[in-house]
C-alpha cells in the first residue's frame, strides 16, 4: 500500500475519533469497515479499532474531568 492510503486513513481516524468522542460514542463501528476496505484482515481490524476507541475516549474523559464536567457521584 502506498503512503497516501496511510495518510488518508490517519486523517479520517483522527477526525472521526474526535467528533464521536465529543458525542460520547466510540468510532469502532466506522473503523472496522474502513480498515477492512484498506486491506487489513478482519482479525486485526477489530482489535485495532477497539484500541483506538479506548484511547480516544480516555482522552475525552480526561478533558471532561479537567473541565469538571463529570459528576462522579453514583446513586
C-alpha positions, 0 to 999 in steps of 0.5 A, a space after each residue: 500500500 502506498 503512503 497516501 492510503 496511510 495518510 488518508 486513513 490517519 486523517 479520517 481516524 483522527 477526525 472521526 475519533 474526535 467528533 464521536 468522542 465529543 458525542 460520547 460514542 466510540 468510532 469502532 463501528 466506522 473503523 472496522 469497515 474502513 480498515 477492512 476496505 484498506 486491506 487489513 484482515 478482519 482479525 486485526 481490524 477489530 482489535 485495532 479499532 477497539 484500541 483506538 476507541 479506548 484511547 480516544 475516549 480516555 482522552 475525552 474523559 480526561 478533558 471532561 474531568 479537567 473541565 469538571 464536567 463529570 459528576 462522579 457521584 453514583 446513586 
